[in-house]
Amino acid sequence: MSSGEIIRKRLGYKGKMNRKRIIFVLVTIFFFMASRIEALTYLGVSHLGDPISGIGARSLGMGGTSIASATDSSSIFVNPSCLGVLEKKEFSVALGIAPVVEKVVTEDELTYFNSQCYFQLNSAVVTFPVRRKFSLALGLAPLYDNHYQHEKSIFDAGSPSEKIGSASINGKGTLYAYSLGGAWKPTSYLYIGGAINFLNGESSLKSSSAIYASPPTAITELKSKISGFNFTLGGMLCFTDEFRAGFIVNTKGKVNDEWKMDYPTWTEEGKRELEFPLSYGFGVAYNFVDEVSSTIATEIIFSEWSGFKSGTNYRDIFEFRIGAEHYLTDVLCLRYGFYFQPFYGSKEFQMVFFTGGMGYKFNDIVSFDFAGEFGKRNYYGDAAFFEERQIIDETVMRILVAIRVQH
């Protein structure tokens, strides 16, 4: 018996839902998917965006682990070979809220907070098993996020208590991956998978400042359209029914960037070709199957940002993730974990996230997952918007709710 079969057996709970009800659920979900999207950090919006970790609520709840532990269709975005454990048609979608809180401490020890909240689409996937050894999947997920909003007051240098103006920064846009992939199961213990990811997205970064004594407001805006593609390759080896290991490779992505810069009195525009970094990782998972089922998973992912071709000086980074899933009953489970995410733009800045969640299976067709994360990071201003060396205390939170429908 494979590890996927063990997990499905532990989750066993028979039930029925007619086709009309399933269609109603799917139509409702796609209606709400129109409201997007997620928001993260100033460091991300001032560079290439924030990498999205934890595709799907189950993965996020387990510290973002997926390479060897995934058992749902969202694995197409991380390790497509895990699609091979699915024996039924499946539709999954994860939606949620991303509140962001920033605490800014100025050199004169003034402190203020900035909060925001956005709806988000985390992932949407449809998977179809083809015969006994093949599975195909089609999915959509954000890879890099550029949403950000911040406002600040400008005070007179000679009279710090006198407000003389204001400044704001507003970032929008997300780089999406439209993925088509599948998995092949040549033997009972080996899974091989791959996916082609079509990358597409738009972003804008608008900054404005106003000195009340001398209007009008000065506004600059950088707009960008990005399109391209890359490949995801993965494999999973089941050494025993309990222990399995997986690997992934995300090839370099060649993308075209059409940009336009609007200044107060003139406009510039142009095109450039970018090459997104190569990344690869390795993960293991162990299933403890006794009266109840538990899973522990860990993984490491390396990203070669130093090879990013854009005239920048980024550095290679690695992410470490660990998580666990524990079934309290055959239909209810708890999940928890954490992951470490350095910033590719500077070795001084890194963020640690703590995650948790739960899952509930109503019957053999419908199940729900809930997950949340809490992350902290400190960094310094870059003199572009925040004052140079100004201390920024940042908190990032995400909440995801996912539904899986199998038929």
C-alpha positions in Angstrom: 0.0 0.0 0.0 1.4 3.4 -1.0 1.7 6.4 1.4 -1.0 8.2 -0.6 -3.3 5.2 -0.2 -2.6 5.1 3.6 -3.5 8.8 3.9 -6.7 8.4 1.9 -7.6 5.4 4.0 -7.2 7.3 7.2 -9.4 10.0 5.8 -12.1 7.6 4.8 -15.6 8.8 5.4 -18.3 8.0 2.9 -20.8 10.5 1.6 -22.6 11.8 -1.5 -23.2 15.1 -3.2 -25.2 15.3 -6.4 -23.7 16.9 -9.5 -25.9 20.1 -9.4 -24.6 21.0 -5.9 -21.0 20.5 -7.0 -21.5 22.8 -10.0 -23.2 25.4 -7.7 -20.2 25.3 -5.3 -17.7 25.8 -8.2 -19.6 28.6 -9.8 -19.8 30.4 -6.4 -16.1 30.0 -5.9 -15.1 31.4 -9.3 -17.4 34.4 -8.7 -15.5 35.3 -5.5 -12.1 34.7 -7.2 -12.7 38.0 -9.0 -11.8 39.8 -5.8 -8.0 39.7 -5.5 -5.2 39.9 -4.3 -2.5 39.8 -1.7 -0.2 42.5 -0.3 3.2 42.1 1.4 6.2 44.4 2.0 8.0 47.6 1.0 11.2 45.6 0.4 9.2 43.5 -2.2 7.5 46.4 -4.0 10.8 48.3 -4.2 12.5 45.3 -5.9 11.0 42.4 -7.7 8.2 41.5 -5.4 7.8 39.1 -2.4 8.1 35.4 -3.2 4.9 33.6 -2.3 5.5 30.6 0.0 3.0 27.9 1.0 0.8 27.3 -2.1 -2.5 26.0 -0.8 -3.9 26.0 2.8 -2.5 22.6 3.7 1.0 23.5 2.6 0.9 26.9 4.4 -0.4 25.3 7.6 2.6 22.9 7.5 5.2 25.6 7.3 5.0 25.9 3.5 6.2 22.3 3.0 5.1 20.5 -0.2 8.1 18.8 -1.9 7.5 15.4 -0.3 4.4 15.9 1.7 1.8 17.3 -0.8 -1.3 15.1 -1.3 -3.5 17.6 -3.2 -3.7 19.2 -6.6 -1.9 22.4 -5.6 1.4 20.4 -5.7 1.5 21.3 -9.5 3.1 24.6 -8.4 5.8 23.1 -6.2 6.4 19.4 -7.1 4.2 18.1 -9.9 5.2 14.5 -9.2 2.9 14.6 -6.1 -0.1 14.7 -8.5 0.5 11.0 -9.0 -1.0 10.1 -5.6 -4.4 11.4 -6.7 -6.8 8.8 -8.0 -9.9 11.0 -8.4 -10.7 14.2 -10.3 -10.1 17.1 -8.0 -10.8 20.9 -8.0 -9.1 23.0 -5.3 -9.1 26.7 -4.6 -7.5 28.7 -1.8 -8.7 32.2 -1.0 -7.9 34.5 1.9 -6.9 37.8 3.5 -3.5 39.3 3.8 -3.3 42.0 6.5 0.1 43.9 6.8 1.2 45.9 9.7 4.3 48.2 9.7 5.8 49.9 12.7 8.1 52.7 11.7 10.5 54.2 14.2 12.1 57.5 13.2 15.5 58.8 14.2 13.8 61.3 16.6 12.0 58.2 18.2 8.6 58.9 16.8 6.6 55.7 16.2 3.6 55.2 13.9 1.8 52.3 12.3 0.5 51.5 8.9 -2.1 48.7 8.3 -3.8 47.4 5.3 -5.9 44.4 4.3 -6.4 42.8 0.9 -8.4 39.8 -0.4 -6.2 37.3 -2.3 -6.3 34.3 -4.6 -3.6 31.8 -3.4 -4.3 29.0 -5.9 -6.9 27.3 -8.1 -6.3 23.9 -9.7 -8.1 21.2 -11.6 -6.6 17.7 -11.8 -7.7 14.7 -14.0 -6.2 11.2 -13.5 -5.6 9.6 -16.9 -5.7 5.9 -16.8 -3.8 4.4 -13.8 -0.4 5.8 -14.2 -0.9 9.4 -15.4 -2.4 12.6 -14.0 -2.9 16.0 -15.7 -3.5 19.3 -14.0 -4.2 22.9 -14.9 -3.7 25.7 -12.3 -3.3 29.4 -11.5 -1.3 30.9 -8.7 0.6 34.1 -7.9 4.4 33.8 -7.7 5.5 37.4 -6.9 3.4 40.1 -5.2 3.9 43.8 -5.7 0.9 45.3 -3.7 1.8 47.9 -1.2 0.4 51.1 0.2 2.0 53.6 2.6 1.5 57.3 3.5 3.6 59.6 5.7 3.6 63.2 6.9 6.4 65.7 6.1 7.4 68.0 8.9 9.4 71.2 9.0 13.1 70.6 9.7 13.2 73.7 11.9 9.9 73.0 13.6 9.4 69.2 14.0 5.8 69.6 15.2 4.7 71.5 12.1 3.3 69.4 9.3 4.1 71.0 5.9 3.2 68.2 3.5 2.7 64.5 2.8 4.1 61.7 0.8 2.7 58.3 -0.3 3.8 55.2 -2.2 1.3 52.8 -3.9 2.3 49.5 -5.5 0.0 47.2 -7.4 0.2 44.1 -9.4 1.1 40.4 -9.3 3.2 38.0 -11.4 1.0 35.0 -12.1 1.9 31.4 -13.2 -0.6 29.7 -15.4 0.6 26.1 -15.1 -0.1 23.0 -17.2 1.5 19.8 -15.9 1.2 16.2 -14.9 2.7 13.2 -13.2 3.7 9.7 -14.3 3.9 6.7 -11.9 6.2 4.2 -13.6 6.4 2.0 -10.5 4.6 1.8 -7.2 7.4 3.7 -5.4 8.5 6.3 -8.0 6.6 9.4 -9.2 7.9 11.8 -11.9 6.3 15.1 -12.8 6.7 18.3 -14.7 4.9 21.5 -15.6 5.2 24.5 -17.9 4.5 27.8 -16.3 3.3 30.7 -18.4 4.3 33.8 -16.5 2.2 36.9 -16.9 1.4 40.0 -14.9 1.3 43.8 -14.6 2.6 46.1 -11.9 2.8 49.7 -11.1 4.7 51.8 -8.5 3.3 55.3 -7.9 5.0 57.8 -5.6 3.7 61.3 -4.8 4.7 64.1 -2.6 3.0 67.5 -1.8 4.3 70.5 0.1 1.2 72.5 1.1 2.8 75.9 0.5 3.8 75.1 -3.1 1.2 72.9 -5.0 0.7 71.0 -7.3 1.5 67.5 -6.1 4.5 65.8 -7.7 3.6 62.3 -9.0 5.8 59.7 -10.7 4.6 56.2 -11.7 6.4 53.2 -13.2 4.2 50.7 -15.1 5.4 47.3 -16.2 4.0 44.4 -18.2 5.8 41.0 -17.8 5.3 37.9 -19.9 7.4 34.7 -20.3 7.6 31.1 -19.2 9.7 28.5 -17.3 9.5 24.8 -16.3 9.1 23.0 -13.0 10.4 19.4 -12.7 10.0 17.1 -9.8 10.3 13.6 -8.5 9.2 11.6 -5.5 10.6 8.3 -4.2 8.6 6.2 -1.7 11.2 4.2 0.2 8.5 2.6 2.4 4.8 3.2 3.0 5.8 5.7 5.6 8.9 7.4 4.3 9.3 9.4 1.1 11.6 12.0 -0.4 11.2 14.5 -3.2 13.2 17.0 -5.3 12.3 19.9 -7.4 13.9 22.1 -10.1 12.5 25.4 -11.3 14.3 26.4 -14.5 15.4 29.9 -15.2 12.5 31.9 -16.6 13.0 34.2 -19.5 10.5 37.1 -19.4 10.0 40.2 -21.4 9.4 43.5 -19.5 7.6 46.4 -21.2 7.9 49.4 -18.9 6.7 53.0 -18.9 7.8 55.8 -16.5 5.5 58.8 -16.1 7.1 61.9 -14.6 5.3 65.1 -13.8 6.4 66.7 -17.2 7.6 63.9 -19.4 7.3 60.1 -20.1 9.9 57.4 -20.8 9.3 53.8 -22.0 11.2 50.8 -23.2 11.6 47.1 -23.2 14.1 44.7 -21.6 14.6 40.9 -21.2 14.9 39.5 -17.7 16.0 36.1 -16.6 14.4 34.9 -13.3 16.6 32.7 -11.0 17.1 29.0 -11.1 15.8 27.3 -7.9 16.0 23.7 -6.7 15.1 21.9 -3.5 14.9 18.7 -1.6 12.4 17.5 1.0 11.5 14.5 3.1 8.3 13.4 4.8 7.5 10.6 7.3 4.0 9.3 8.0 3.3 7.8 11.4 0.3 5.5 11.0 -1.1 4.1 14.3 -4.5 4.7 15.8 -4.3 8.1 14.1 -2.1 9.4 11.3 0.6 12.0 11.7 3.1 13.5 9.2 6.3 15.4 9.7 7.9 17.1 6.7 11.0 19.3 6.1 12.6 20.8 3.1 15.3 23.2 1.8 15.0 25.3 -1.3 17.9 27.2 -2.9 17.4 30.2 -5.3 20.2 31.5 -7.4 19.3 35.2 -7.4 22.9 36.2 -8.1 22.3 35.0 -11.7 19.3 37.3 -12.2 20.1 39.5 -15.2 18.8 43.0 -14.7 21.8 45.1 -13.6 21.2 44.4 -10.0 23.4 42.8 -7.4 21.1 40.2 -5.8 22.4 37.3 -3.7 21.6 33.6 -3.6 19.3 32.5 -0.8 17.9 29.4 0.8 14.6 28.8 2.6 14.2 26.2 5.3 10.7 24.9 6.1 9.4 22.3 8.6 5.9 21.3 9.4 3.6 18.6 10.9 0.1 17.3 10.4 -1.7 15.3 13.1 -5.1 13.7 12.7 -7.3 13.9 15.8 -10.0 11.8 14.2 -10.4 10.3 10.7 -11.9 13.6 9.5 -10.2 16.3 11.6 -6.5 17.3 11.6 -4.3 20.0 13.1 -1.2 21.5 11.3 1.7 23.7 12.4 5.2 24.7 11.3 7.5 27.5 10.5 9.8 28.6 7.6 12.8 30.9 7.3 12.9 33.3 4.2 15.9 35.5 3.6 15.6 38.6 1.4 17.3 38.3 -1.9 18.2 42.0 -1.9 20.3 42.1 1.2 21.9 39.6 3.6 20.9 41.9 6.5 17.2 41.2 6.2 15.3 37.9 6.7 11.9 36.9 7.9 10.7 34.0 10.1 7.1 32.8 9.7 5.2 30.7 12.1 2.2 28.8 10.6 -0.8 26.8 11.8 -4.0 25.4 10.5 -6.6 22.6 10.4 -8.5 20.5 7.9 -11.9 18.9 8.0 -13.3 16.3 5.6 -17.1 16.4 5.3 -17.3 13.3 3.1 -15.5 11.5 0.2 -16.2 14.5 -2.0 -15.7 17.8 -0.1 -13.1 18.9 2.4 -12.0 22.3 3.8 -8.7 23.6 5.0 -7.8 26.6 7.1 -4.3 28.1 7.6 -2.7 31.2 8.9 0.8 32.6 9.3 2.6 35.3 11.3 6.0 36.7 10.2 8.3 39.3 11.6 11.2 41.3 10.0 13.3 44.4 10.8 15.1 46.4 8.1 16.4 49.9 7.4 15.1 52.6 5.2 16.8 53.1 1.8 16.4 56.9 1.5 14.0 56.4 -1.4 10.8 56.7 0.7 11.7 56.0 4.3 14.7 57.9 5.7 18.0 56.3 5.3 18.8 53.9 8.2 15.3 54.5 9.6 14.3 51.4 11.5 11.3 49.5 10.0 9.6 46.9 12.2 7.4 44.8 10.0 4.7 42.2 10.7 3.1 40.1 7.9 0.0 37.9 8.4 -2.0 35.8 6.0 -5.1 33.8 6.5 -6.2 31.2 3.9 -9.4 29.1 3.5 -9.4 26.4 0.9 -11.9 23.9 -0.5 -11.2 20.6 -2.2 -13.8 18.8 -4.3 -13.1 15.3 -5.5 -15.3 13.3 -7.9 
